[in-house]
Amino acid sequence: MIKTHITLLLSLILFNFTLLAQPPAGPPRGERPPMPNAERFTERMTKELKLNAATAKKVHDAFAKNMKQMEAVFNSKTDEKEKRAALDANRKAFEQTMKGILSPAQFAQFQKLEAERPGPPPPPPNGERPPRPR
């Protein structure tokens, strides 16, 4: 009887270890989901700026295009200064696109919302970025 209980207990412990060895669910670390950012951005802008459906569609398309351009810059093999310059130019182009889509009052509110948004973290004191974890 005791042998049966000990065997059962050991098999349950071993089974538990196999469950713990399974990889976590969800996308691998570092990978982003395809495009939920465009939907979240559009929802937030629609709510904050009181956009109609046609304008919300234009904002969504402009943001999705902006995200693709940013992804291309991030994936390029250029150095950090060139990437920063390309990202700044991309941001300015996106602001001009938004200025063409939104009314003057909505664009002023958009600029206010963007100014309140936290920016990237400051660079380290020595000016070099630490290597990315792999």
N, C-alpha and C positions, 0 to 999 in steps of 0.2 A: 504494500500500500504506500509506504513512504517513498519507495523507488519511483512509483508512478507519479506522485506529487512533485518530487524533485525533477523528474524528466519533464513534466508539464511546465514547471516553473522555469527551467532552463530554456525550453523551447519558446516560451513567451518572451523571455529576455532577449534571446537572439532575434526573434521576429521584430521586437521593438527597435533593435539596432538597425535592422534593414529599413525600417520606416524612416528613421532619422537620417539615413544616408542618402535619401532621395533629394534631388535638386529642388530649390524653391520654385514655386509656381510664378508665372508672369514672364515678361520679357527679360532677356539677359541684362545685367547691370550695365549702364552706360548707353543702352539703346533707348531711343524715344519712340513713343507710339506715333503712328503715321502723321496725323494732323489734328489732334484735338485742340491745339493752341488756337487755330483759326476760328474754330467754333466758340471757344471760350472768349476770345477777344471780341468776336462779333456780338455775342450775347451781352457782354459787359458794355460795349459801346452802344448797342441798341437800347439798353436800359438807362445808361447814364446820359446819352445824347438824344434819347427819344427819336430813334431813327424809324423811318417807314421801311416796308419790306424791300423796295427797290434799292434804297440807299444802303440798307443792311447787306444786301447781296453784293453791291459794289465794294463795300468795306471788306467783306469776307474775301472777295477775289483779290483785292489789293493786298490784304494781309497775307494770304496764301502765297501770292507771287513774291512778296517781300521775304517770307520765310524760306522759299526755295532759293532765292538769291543769297540769303545769309548762309544757308547750308552749303551752297557752292563755295562761298568764301571760306568757311570753316574747313571744308574738305580739300582746299587748294594746298599746294606745296610751297606757298610763299612764306616769307618771314613775318614776324608779329607786327612790325610797323606797317607793312603793306596790307596785311589783313585789317589792322585798325583803320587805315585810311579807306579801304574798300567798304568797311562796315559803316564808317561815318558818312561816306558818299551815299551808301544805300539808305541810311536813316534819313538823310536830307531829301533824297528822291521820294521816299515813302511819305514824308511830311508834305511834299508838294502834291503828291497824288491825293492824299487826304484833303488837302486844301481845295483841290478841284472837285472832290466828291461832296464835301460837307458845306453847309451854309456858313457864313462868317461867324455867327454866334456859336454854332456847333463846333467849328474849328477852334475858336477861342477856348471853349470848354475842353476840347480834346487836348489842346496844349497844356491846359491847367492839369488835367488828369495825368498826362505824360510827365509833367514836372514833379508831381507828387509820387510817382512810381520810383521805387528804390533803384539805383543804378548798380553797375557791377562793383564788386568789392575793390578796394584800393590795392594797387600793386604792392608787393613786399618791399621792405626798405632798401634792399640792394638792387632793385629794379628787375630782377630775374624771377620768372615764374617757376614754381616747383614743378617737377615732372608729373604728368597725369598718371593716376593709378591705372593699371591695366588689369 
